């Protein structure tokens, strides 16, 4: 008799569109042939639940009330018991805390905890430092998406020996062509002769898009017809729109809102900018690099690991519109250099930041924790 496939439950806050959520959807897609998979959302399902269900994978929403709710841990344990779950893959800190509680109720559960990033660049809170030595005690693996984030987890007193690193990855897809660029420019309503600077982000304070707007106002002094495209939505939208309406930016900023076709639009950009004050490993930076677009990004979180030795882009200090503008202007003035840097970035993604590599490393953990030998998985 063939042994049952190990069952992995992905535990997330929600499947609201975002970088982490996109990775969860791709993990589900790529491991479903080898593992049984369920997705558990602590809050509501989110719009991308339908993408997961289309793969034949169940999505369960717990719709937790505000505040810390220890009973959620017991509900996860009950759900895992009902479905024969072997491994909880908890994405971000809150899902991990509730997964940790579930494993106290259901002792056979193993845990993979992935920390994807930070909400700010503030130092670790005393609460985390107090509780993390206890939370470090579980059967499984803790993963940071960058070495910088691993250092932060250790600084917040998570046991050093428990934390590994698995960098995020994407499917590079085919290289962008001139036809791809023309279609993207048409979709953005921009003619070929105009410099386009683009960013894709949740409109949240951690992305520091006000600094990007201030920096772009400086860029326009040197490249008056330059256009800035901001793709995304979020709580800072009104504040950003007010800044974009001021005389030094009026008519030069396009805020598209959320778009599901980001990869189609990126080839239309000449420069991609990330102004975040904190990052894990940015999926949108990787997507821009895959499109052959040179990147200007703040030197925070895992971004210097992606742009190692400034391969594929240029690093600038955080909260420095002047330095950001200077880097963009230098690229604006040298299209040949833009093409060289863009090609370097594409190769960097292809060799170090692929989705196949990332999912393969997680699948190896699932096998180890689910009790599947390498020989059995190969068979």
C-alpha positions as CSV (number, residue, x, y, z in Angstrom):
1,X,0.0,0.0,0.0
2,X,1.3,3.4,-0.9
3,X,1.9,5.8,2.1
4,X,-0.3,8.8,2.3
5,X,1.3,12.0,1.0
6,X,2.5,14.4,3.7
7,X,-0.1,17.2,4.3
8,X,1.2,20.7,4.5
9,X,-1.1,23.6,5.8
10,X,0.0,27.1,4.7
11,X,-1.0,29.5,7.5
12,X,-1.3,33.1,6.4
13,X,-3.0,36.3,7.6
14,X,-5.1,36.4,4.4
15,X,-4.8,36.0,0.6
16,X,-5.0,39.7,0.0
17,X,-2.8,40.5,-3.1
18,X,0.8,41.1,-2.0
19,X,4.3,39.7,-2.3
20,X,4.1,37.2,0.4
21,X,0.7,36.0,-0.6
22,X,1.9,35.6,-4.2
23,X,4.7,33.4,-3.0
24,X,2.2,31.3,-1.0
25,X,0.0,30.8,-4.1
26,X,3.1,29.7,-6.1
27,X,4.3,27.3,-3.4
28,X,0.8,25.7,-3.4
29,X,0.9,25.4,-7.2
30,X,4.3,23.8,-7.3
31,X,4.1,21.4,-4.4
32,X,0.6,20.1,-4.9
33,X,1.7,17.1,-7.0
34,X,3.9,15.8,-4.1
35,X,2.1,17.0,-1.0
36,X,-1.5,17.4,0.1
37,X,-2.1,21.1,0.8
38,X,-4.6,23.3,2.7
39,X,-4.4,27.1,3.2
40,X,-5.6,28.5,6.5
41,X,-6.2,32.3,6.7
42,X,-6.3,33.8,10.2
43,X,-8.5,36.7,8.9
44,X,-10.7,36.7,5.8
45,X,-9.9,34.8,2.7
46,X,-8.8,37.6,0.4
47,X,-9.2,37.9,-3.4
48,X,-6.5,35.4,-4.2
49,X,-8.4,32.5,-2.5
50,X,-10.0,31.7,-5.8
51,X,-6.5,31.2,-7.4
52,X,-5.8,28.6,-4.8
53,X,-9.1,26.9,-5.1
54,X,-8.6,26.7,-8.8
55,X,-5.6,24.4,-8.0
56,X,-8.0,22.0,-6.2
57,X,-6.7,23.2,-2.8
58,X,-9.0,24.1,0.1
59,X,-8.9,27.6,1.7
60,X,-10.3,28.0,5.3
61,X,-10.8,31.4,6.8
62,X,-10.9,31.7,10.6
63,X,-12.1,35.3,10.7
64,X,-10.4,36.1,14.0
65,X,-11.6,39.0,16.0
66,X,-9.2,41.9,16.8
67,X,-6.6,41.4,19.4
68,X,-4.6,38.4,20.6
69,X,-6.9,35.4,20.4
70,X,-5.2,32.2,21.9
71,X,-8.3,30.1,20.9
72,X,-7.2,30.5,17.3
73,X,-4.3,28.2,18.0
74,X,-6.7,25.5,19.2
75,X,-8.9,26.0,16.1
76,X,-5.8,25.5,13.9
77,X,-4.9,22.4,15.8
78,X,-8.4,21.0,15.4
79,X,-8.4,21.8,11.7
80,X,-5.0,20.1,11.3
81,X,-6.3,17.0,13.2
82,X,-9.4,16.7,11.0
83,X,-7.4,16.9,7.8
84,X,-4.3,14.9,8.9
85,X,-1.9,17.8,8.5
86,X,1.7,17.0,9.2
87,X,3.4,20.3,8.7
88,X,2.3,23.9,9.3
89,X,4.1,26.4,7.1
90,X,3.5,29.7,8.9
91,X,4.2,32.9,7.0
92,X,5.0,36.0,9.1
93,X,5.1,36.3,12.9
94,X,1.4,36.3,13.9
95,X,0.6,33.1,11.9
96,X,3.7,31.5,13.5
97,X,2.6,32.4,17.1
98,X,-0.8,30.8,16.4
99,X,0.9,27.8,14.7
100,X,3.1,27.5,17.7
101,X,0.1,27.4,20.0
102,X,-1.6,24.8,17.7
103,X,1.5,22.6,18.1
104,X,1.1,22.7,21.9
105,X,-2.4,21.3,21.4
106,X,-1.4,18.8,18.6
107,X,2.1,17.6,19.5
108,X,2.7,15.7,16.3
109,X,2.6,18.9,14.2
110,X,5.9,20.2,12.8
111,X,6.4,23.8,11.9
112,X,8.1,25.8,9.1
113,X,8.1,29.5,10.1
114,X,9.1,31.9,7.4
115,X,9.6,35.6,8.3
116,X,9.2,37.7,5.2
117,X,10.0,41.2,6.4
118,X,9.5,43.9,9.0
119,X,6.8,46.6,9.3
120,X,9.4,49.3,10.1
121,X,13.1,49.9,10.7
122,X,12.6,50.2,14.5
123,X,14.6,47.9,16.8
124,X,12.9,44.8,18.2
125,X,10.3,45.4,20.8
126,X,10.8,44.3,24.4
127,X,7.7,42.0,24.0
128,X,9.3,40.0,21.3
129,X,12.6,39.8,23.1
130,X,10.7,38.5,26.2
131,X,8.7,35.8,24.3
132,X,11.0,34.7,21.5
133,X,13.3,32.5,23.6
134,X,10.2,30.5,24.4
135,X,8.8,30.5,20.9
136,X,12.1,29.3,19.6
137,X,11.3,25.9,21.2
138,X,9.3,24.0,18.5
139,X,9.8,21.0,16.2
140,X,10.7,22.4,12.9
141,X,12.6,25.1,11.1
142,X,12.6,28.9,11.2
143,X,13.5,30.7,8.0
144,X,14.3,34.3,7.1
145,X,14.1,35.4,3.5
146,X,17.4,37.3,3.9
147,X,20.6,37.3,6.0
148,X,19.7,40.8,7.2
149,X,16.3,39.6,8.4
150,X,18.0,36.6,10.1
151,X,20.2,39.0,12.0
152,X,17.1,40.9,13.1
153,X,15.4,37.8,14.3
154,X,18.5,36.9,16.4
155,X,18.6,40.5,17.7
156,X,15.0,39.9,18.9
157,X,16.3,36.9,20.8
158,X,15.1,34.1,18.5
159,X,17.6,31.3,19.0
160,X,20.5,31.7,16.6
161,X,20.8,28.0,15.8
162,X,17.1,27.8,14.8
163,X,17.2,30.4,12.0
164,X,18.1,29.6,8.4
165,X,17.9,31.6,5.2
166,X,15.9,30.9,2.0
167,X,15.8,33.8,-0.3
168,X,12.6,34.6,-2.2
169,X,12.4,33.7,-5.9
170,X,10.4,34.3,-9.0
171,X,9.8,32.7,-12.3
172,X,12.1,34.8,-14.6
173,X,9.9,34.1,-17.6
174,X,11.2,35.0,-21.1
175,X,13.4,38.1,-21.6
176,X,11.5,41.2,-22.5
177,X,11.4,42.2,-26.2
178,X,10.9,45.5,-27.9
179,X,7.4,44.4,-28.6
180,X,6.8,43.9,-24.9
181,X,8.1,47.4,-24.2
182,X,5.9,48.9,-26.9
183,X,2.8,47.2,-25.5
184,X,3.6,48.3,-21.9
185,X,4.1,51.9,-23.0
186,X,0.8,51.8,-24.8
187,X,-0.9,50.4,-21.7
188,X,0.6,53.2,-19.6
189,X,-0.2,55.9,-22.2
190,X,3.4,57.0,-22.5
191,X,5.3,57.6,-25.8
192,X,8.7,56.1,-26.5
193,X,10.7,59.2,-26.0
194,X,9.8,59.9,-22.4
195,X,11.7,58.6,-19.4
196,X,9.5,56.4,-17.2
197,X,10.4,55.7,-13.6
198,X,8.2,53.1,-12.0
199,X,7.5,51.5,-8.6
200,X,5.1,48.8,-7.5
201,X,4.2,48.7,-3.8
202,X,1.5,48.7,-1.2
203,X,0.9,52.4,-0.4
204,X,2.1,52.1,3.2
205,X,4.5,54.1,5.3
206,X,7.1,51.4,5.3
207,X,7.5,52.0,1.5
208,X,8.3,55.7,2.1
209,X,6.8,56.8,-1.2
210,X,6.7,60.4,-0.1
211,X,10.5,60.3,-0.3
212,X,10.2,58.9,-3.8
213,X,7.9,61.7,-4.8
214,X,10.2,64.3,-3.4
215,X,13.1,62.7,-5.2
216,X,11.2,62.6,-8.5
217,X,10.5,66.3,-8.2
218,X,14.3,66.8,-8.2
219,X,14.6,64.5,-11.3
220,X,12.1,66.6,-13.2
221,X,14.4,69.6,-12.9
222,X,16.9,67.8,-15.1
223,X,14.5,65.6,-17.1
224,X,11.3,67.8,-17.3
225,X,9.2,65.3,-19.3
226,X,10.0,62.3,-17.1
227,X,7.0,60.4,-15.8
228,X,6.6,58.5,-12.6
229,X,4.2,55.5,-12.5
230,X,3.2,54.2,-9.0
231,X,1.3,50.8,-9.1
232,X,-0.5,49.7,-6.0
233,X,-3.0,50.8,-3.4
234,X,-3.1,51.2,0.4
235,X,-3.7,53.6,3.3
236,X,-1.3,56.3,2.1
237,X,-3.0,56.9,-1.2
238,X,-4.7,60.2,-0.4
239,X,-1.5,61.7,1.1
240,X,0.5,60.6,-2.0
241,X,-2.1,62.0,-4.3
242,X,-2.0,65.4,-2.5
243,X,1.8,65.5,-2.8
244,X,1.6,64.5,-6.5
245,X,-0.8,67.3,-7.2
246,X,1.7,70.0,-6.0
247,X,3.2,72.3,-8.7
248,X,6.6,70.5,-8.9
249,X,4.9,67.2,-9.8
250,X,1.5,68.1,-11.2
251,X,0.7,66.0,-14.3
252,X,3.9,63.9,-14.1
253,X,2.7,61.2,-11.7
254,X,0.4,58.3,-12.7
255,X,-1.1,56.3,-9.8
256,X,-2.7,53.2,-11.3
257,X,-4.1,51.6,-8.2
258,X,-3.8,47.8,-7.9
259,X,-2.9,46.0,-11.1
260,X,-2.8,42.3,-11.7
261,X,-0.7,42.7,-14.8
262,X,2.5,44.2,-13.2
263,X,4.8,41.9,-15.2
264,X,3.3,43.1,-18.4
265,X,3.8,46.7,-17.4
266,X,7.3,46.6,-16.1
267,X,9.1,46.4,-19.6
268,X,7.7,49.9,-20.2
269,X,9.9,51.4,-17.4
270,X,13.4,52.8,-17.9
271,X,14.2,52.8,-14.2
272,X,12.6,50.9,-11.3
273,X,12.8,52.5,-7.9
274,X,12.2,51.1,-4.4
275,X,12.3,53.7,-1.6
276,X,11.4,51.4,1.3
277,X,12.7,51.9,4.9
278,X,12.5,48.1,5.4
279,X,12.4,45.1,3.1
280,X,12.7,41.4,3.2
281,X,13.5,40.3,-0.4
282,X,11.3,42.4,-2.6
283,X,9.4,40.4,-5.2
284,X,8.8,43.5,-7.3
285,X,12.5,44.3,-7.4
286,X,13.1,40.8,-8.7
287,X,10.4,41.2,-11.3
288,X,11.9,44.5,-12.5
289,X,15.3,42.8,-12.8
290,X,13.7,39.9,-14.7
291,X,12.2,42.5,-17.1
292,X,15.7,43.9,-17.7
293,X,14.9,47.2,-15.9
294,X,17.8,48.8,-13.9
295,X,16.9,49.3,-10.2
296,X,17.5,52.2,-7.8
297,X,16.8,51.0,-4.3
298,X,17.4,51.9,-0.7
299,X,20.1,49.8,1.0
300,X,17.8,48.1,3.5
301,X,16.9,44.6,4.5
302,X,17.7,42.0,1.9
303,X,18.0,44.4,-1.0
304,X,21.8,44.6,-0.9
305,X,21.8,40.8,-1.0
306,X,19.8,41.0,-4.2
307,X,21.8,43.8,-5.8
308,X,25.1,42.3,-4.6
309,X,28.0,44.5,-5.7
310,X,25.2,46.7,-7.3
311,X,24.6,44.1,-9.9
312,X,21.4,45.0,-11.6
313,X,21.0,48.4,-9.9
314,X,22.2,51.1,-7.6
315,X,21.8,51.3,-3.8
316,X,21.0,54.6,-2.1
317,X,20.6,55.6,1.6
318,X,17.1,55.4,3.2
319,X,15.1,58.6,3.5
320,X,17.3,60.5,1.1
321,X,15.4,62.0,-1.9
322,X,18.5,63.8,-3.1
323,X,20.6,60.7,-3.3
324,X,17.7,58.8,-4.9
325,X,17.3,61.5,-7.5
326,X,21.0,61.6,-8.3
327,X,21.0,57.9,-9.0
328,X,18.0,58.1,-11.3
329,X,19.4,61.1,-13.1
330,X,22.7,59.3,-13.8
331,X,20.7,56.4,-15.4
332,X,18.4,58.8,-17.3
333,X,21.5,60.4,-18.9
334,X,23.1,57.1,-20.0
335,X,20.7,54.7,-21.9
336,X,23.6,52.4,-22.8
337,X,24.5,52.0,-19.1
338,X,20.8,51.3,-18.4
339,X,20.8,48.5,-20.8
340,X,24.0,46.9,-19.4
341,X,22.7,47.1,-15.8
342,X,19.3,45.8,-16.8
343,X,21.0,42.7,-18.5
344,X,23.1,42.1,-15.4
345,X,20.0,42.2,-13.3
346,X,18.2,39.6,-15.5
347,X,21.2,37.2,-15.2
348,X,21.3,37.7,-11.4
349,X,17.7,36.6,-11.1
350,X,18.2,33.6,-13.4
351,X,21.2,32.4,-11.4
352,X,20.2,33.1,-7.8
353,X,16.6,34.1,-7.3
354,X,14.4,31.6,-9.1
355,X,11.1,30.3,-7.9
356,X,12.2,26.7,-8.6
357,X,15.2,27.1,-6.3
358,X,13.1,28.6,-3.5
359,X,10.2,26.1,-3.7
360,X,12.7,23.2,-3.9
361,X,14.3,24.3,-0.6
362,X,10.9,24.5,1.1
363,X,9.9,21.1,-0.4
364,X,13.0,19.6,1.1
365,X,12.0,20.9,4.5
366,X,8.5,19.5,4.1
367,X,9.9,16.1,3.2
368,X,12.3,16.1,6.2
369,X,9.6,17.1,8.7
370,X,6.9,15.0,7.1
371,X,9.1,11.9,7.4
372,X,9.7,11.3,3.7
373,X,13.1,10.1,2.7
374,X,14.9,11.4,-0.3
375,X,14.8,8.0,-1.9
376,X,11.0,7.9,-1.5
377,X,10.5,11.3,-2.9
378,X,12.7,10.5,-5.9
379,X,10.7,7.4,-6.6
